Amino acid sequence: MKVFFQYNKEKDIWSLLNKGKNSNNSQTPTKQYEQLVATFGENPTNKTTSAFIEKYIGDNNFDIQKYIEKYQKDWDIIANEYQKRAEIIFGLSLPSDVTGYLSINSRCPYSVENNYFFISFSSLFPRGIVMHELWHFYTWYKFGINEEQKLGKQKYNDLKETLTVLLNLECMELFSESLFDKGYPQHQELRQEITKFWKKEKNIVRLWEHLTQ
């Protein structure tokens, strides 16, 4: 499995229109969506969003190709080691290459079905975002295919988001600078429970059973 970075304007439009206003884990609009609405009103279209994105990229002097190269180089430094650790923990490999689409949006949705995630131009530490998003992919292939329907979308969402706390326990030195996986405020108690369990027993299946019993 390899991760490749690209920019696709249609994907960027989709990200801003569909995930800029809110998401499963946050009802707060992103700064970019707020600016979009302030410029074009409450119901921006694909056309107006396209124009906004072009201006936003120009105003911020985003050199798209340089960002692609920068993110690729940064990720490639740790890609093999990260993949090795994730495969040991989850006991599986991801079946396909994954694309990281750059976006002006500061919220980063993903699609396991279509093998992509979004990463913001404004990411100060992009490898942390990649590690987090790929963890969702591993979680899906290990548990989500069978468990989401049984648990319900909200319960599964909460669990897959909290499982990224394991990055702080198993991949800490792969982060750049002093970064770590923070998680959402509503998941902090469950993240503490996962941390406590993992320090006693590093078994992802038993951890999942503990969380879902």
Buried (B, 14 or more C-beta within 10 A) or exposed (E): BEBEBEBBBEBBBBBBBEBBBBBEBEEEBBBBBEBBBEBBEEEBEEEBBBBBBEEBBEEEEBEEEEBBEEBBEBBEEBBEEBBEBBBEBBEEEBEEEBBBBBBBBBBBBBEBEEBBBBBBBBBEBBBBBBBBBBBBBBBBBBBBEEBBEEBEEEBBBBBBBBBBBBBBBBBEEBBEEEBBBBBBEEBEEBBEBBBEBBEEEBEBEEBBEEBEE
